[in-house]
Protein backbone atom coordinates (compact mmCIF):
# COMPACT_ATOMS: atom_id res chain seq x y z
CA UNK A 1 0.00 0.00 0.00
CA UNK A 2 1.21 3.49 -0.86
CA UNK A 3 0.28 6.14 1.70
CA UNK A 4 -0.33 9.51 0.05
CA UNK A 5 -0.78 12.91 1.65
CA UNK A 6 -2.67 15.31 -0.61
CA UNK A 7 -2.51 19.02 0.25
CA UNK A 8 -5.26 20.56 -1.86
CA UNK A 9 -7.77 23.24 -0.89
CA UNK A 10 -10.12 22.69 -3.82
CA UNK A 11 -12.66 19.99 -2.99
CA UNK A 12 -13.29 19.29 -6.69
CA UNK A 13 -9.59 18.66 -7.34
CA UNK A 14 -9.37 16.52 -4.20
CA UNK A 15 -12.27 14.34 -5.39
CA UNK A 16 -10.75 14.11 -8.87
CA UNK A 17 -7.44 12.82 -7.46
CA UNK A 18 -9.33 10.33 -5.32
CA UNK A 19 -11.34 9.09 -8.33
CA UNK A 20 -8.21 8.75 -10.48
CA UNK A 21 -6.53 6.65 -7.81
CA UNK A 22 -9.59 4.42 -7.44
CA UNK A 23 -9.86 4.06 -11.22
CA UNK A 24 -6.49 2.34 -11.38
CA UNK A 25 -7.34 -0.30 -8.77
CA UNK A 26 -4.01 0.21 -7.07
CA UNK A 27 -3.45 -0.08 -3.37
CA UNK A 28 -3.42 3.55 -2.26
CA UNK A 29 -4.40 5.19 1.00
CA UNK A 30 -5.17 8.89 0.55
CA UNK A 31 -5.13 11.41 3.38
CA UNK A 32 -6.29 14.92 2.49
CA UNK A 33 -5.46 18.27 4.04
CA UNK A 34 -6.87 21.59 2.84
CA UNK A 35 -4.28 23.81 4.55
CA UNK A 36 -0.52 23.59 4.95
CA UNK A 37 -0.87 23.70 8.74
CA UNK A 38 -3.23 20.71 8.61
CA UNK A 39 -0.81 18.80 6.37
CA UNK A 40 2.06 19.51 8.74
CA UNK A 41 0.03 18.09 11.63
CA UNK A 42 -0.49 14.89 9.64
CA UNK A 43 3.25 14.73 8.89
CA UNK A 44 4.10 15.10 12.58
CA UNK A 45 2.01 12.02 13.42
CA UNK A 46 2.24 9.83 10.31
CA UNK A 47 4.69 8.62 7.70
CA UNK A 48 3.71 8.95 4.06
CA UNK A 49 5.24 7.41 0.95
CA UNK A 50 4.57 10.47 -1.23
CA UNK A 51 3.13 13.97 -0.92
CA UNK A 52 0.96 15.65 -3.56
CA UNK A 53 1.24 19.39 -3.00
CA UNK A 54 -0.88 22.16 -4.47
CA UNK A 55 1.23 25.33 -4.38
CA UNK A 56 -1.72 27.60 -3.62
CA UNK A 57 -3.15 26.89 -0.18
CA UNK A 58 -5.14 29.25 2.06
CA UNK A 59 -2.32 29.56 4.61
CA UNK A 60 0.76 29.32 2.36
CA UNK A 61 1.80 29.54 -1.27
CA UNK A 62 4.64 28.66 -3.60
CA UNK A 63 8.15 28.09 -2.35
CA UNK A 64 7.11 28.69 1.28
CA UNK A 65 4.75 25.70 1.16
CA UNK A 66 7.38 23.48 -0.40
CA UNK A 67 10.04 24.54 2.12
CA UNK A 68 7.79 23.81 5.09
CA UNK A 69 6.88 20.38 3.75
CA UNK A 70 10.52 19.51 3.03
CA UNK A 71 11.47 20.48 6.60
CA UNK A 72 8.77 18.21 8.06
CA UNK A 73 9.26 15.32 5.61
CA UNK A 74 12.79 15.44 4.15
CA UNK A 75 12.71 11.75 3.26
CA UNK A 76 9.41 11.85 1.36
CA UNK A 77 9.08 12.48 -2.38
CA UNK A 78 6.94 15.47 -3.34
CA UNK A 79 4.86 15.87 -6.48
CA UNK A 80 3.66 19.40 -7.19
CA UNK A 81 0.12 19.85 -8.51
CA UNK A 82 -0.23 23.10 -10.42
CA UNK A 83 -3.09 24.73 -12.26
CA UNK A 84 -1.00 25.77 -15.24
CA UNK A 85 2.39 25.43 -16.81
CA UNK A 86 4.73 27.24 -14.50
CA UNK A 87 6.11 30.48 -15.88
CA UNK A 88 6.63 32.60 -12.78
CA UNK A 89 10.27 32.48 -11.56
CA UNK A 90 9.40 31.74 -7.93
CA UNK A 91 7.33 28.73 -8.97
CA UNK A 92 10.00 27.48 -11.36
CA UNK A 93 12.32 27.49 -8.35
CA UNK A 94 9.89 25.11 -6.63
CA UNK A 95 10.04 22.67 -9.52
CA UNK A 96 13.81 22.43 -9.23
CA UNK A 97 13.33 20.99 -5.75
CA UNK A 98 10.67 18.32 -6.35
CA UNK A 99 10.52 14.93 -7.95
CA UNK A 100 8.00 15.94 -10.58
CA UNK A 101 5.01 18.15 -11.19
CA UNK A 102 1.65 17.60 -12.79
CA UNK A 103 -0.59 20.19 -14.42
CA UNK A 104 -4.17 19.94 -13.21
CA UNK A 105 -6.56 19.44 -16.07
CA UNK A 106 -3.90 17.67 -18.13
CA UNK A 107 -3.44 14.58 -15.98
CA UNK A 108 -5.37 11.36 -16.11
CA UNK A 109 -5.39 8.35 -13.81
CA UNK A 110 -2.51 6.65 -15.65
CA UNK A 111 -0.20 9.68 -15.51
CA UNK A 112 -1.04 10.31 -11.84
CA UNK A 113 -0.40 6.71 -10.81
CA UNK A 114 2.76 6.59 -12.91
CA UNK A 115 4.11 9.79 -11.32
CA UNK A 116 3.36 8.49 -7.82
CA UNK A 117 4.89 5.08 -8.48
CA UNK A 118 8.01 6.54 -10.10
CA UNK A 119 8.51 9.09 -7.31
CA UNK A 120 8.28 6.41 -4.63
CA UNK A 121 10.58 4.00 -6.49
CA UNK A 122 13.15 6.66 -7.39
CA UNK A 123 13.24 8.05 -3.88
CA UNK A 124 13.87 4.67 -2.29
CA UNK A 125 16.53 3.56 -4.78
N, C-alpha and C positions, 0 to 999 in steps of 0.2 A: 504494500500500500504506500502511495506517495501522499504525504501530508502537505497541503498547500495553504498558505496564508494569502488571501486576496485583500488588498487595501484598495477599496473602490467606493466612492461616495454616491455613485449613480446606481440606484436599485435596478434599473433596466439593464445596465452593463453587467452588474453582478449576476442577475438571473441568466443572461446570455452566456456568461462564462460557465455557470453551473450546468446549463443545458448542453453546452458543447462538450463538457467533460463526461456527462452522462451518455451522450450520443456515442461516444467511443467505447463504452463498456469496459473502461479501464478501472483499475482499483485506485481511486482517488478519494481523499478525504479533504473537503474544502471548508476552511474557516474564514469567515468574512468580517472585515472591520471597515467602518465607514469614515474613520478619522485616524490620523497617524498615532495619536495618543492611545487610542483603543488597540491598534495594531501592536504598539510597543508593549502594552500590558499583556497581550497574548504571547509575545516573544519572551517576556520575562518568566512566563510560567510553562511554556511549551516549546518543543523543538519541532521545526518544520523542515521539510526537504527542499522546498522552493518557495519564493515569495513573488507574487504578482503585484506590482506596484503602479498605481495610477499616480502620475506626478502632480495632479491638481486635487488636493484634499482640502476640506474646510479649515483645518488647523495647520496646514503646511503645504508648500509647493516646491516643485523643482528640485534643485540640488540639495536644499535643506532636508527634504523628505528622504532622499536617498542616503544622505550622510547619517541621519538619525537611525535609519534601518541598518546600515552597515555597522554602526557602533554596537547596536543591540544583537545583531546576528552576523558576525563577520565570516562565519563558516557556512553561510547559506546562500545559494545562488539566487540572484534577483533578475526577474524579467520585468521590464518596464512596459506598461500599457499606456499608449498615447493616442490622443484623438486625431492627430495628423502627423504627417511627415515632419520631423523636427528640423526647424530652420533657425530658431533662436539660439544664439551662442551659449547661453547658460544651460539650455536643455541638451544641446549637443555635448556639452561637458558631462552631463549625466550619463549619456550613452557610452562614453569612453570607460565608464566604471561599472558597467553591468554586463551580464552574460549575453543578453540579447534584448531586443525590444520588438513589440508587436503594435501595429497600427489598428486601433479599433475600427470596425467597419470593413476591414480588409482581411481579417482572420476568419478561419473556419475551424471546425473541430479538429481536423487533421493537423493544421498548422499549429494550433494551440497545444495539442498533445505532443506533437513532435518537439516544439520548443521546450516544453516542460521536461520531457524525457531526456533530451540532449543536455539541458542545463544541469540536471541532476547527475547524469552520467559523466559529463565533463568535469564537474566540480569534485566528484569523488575519485576521479582517476589521477 
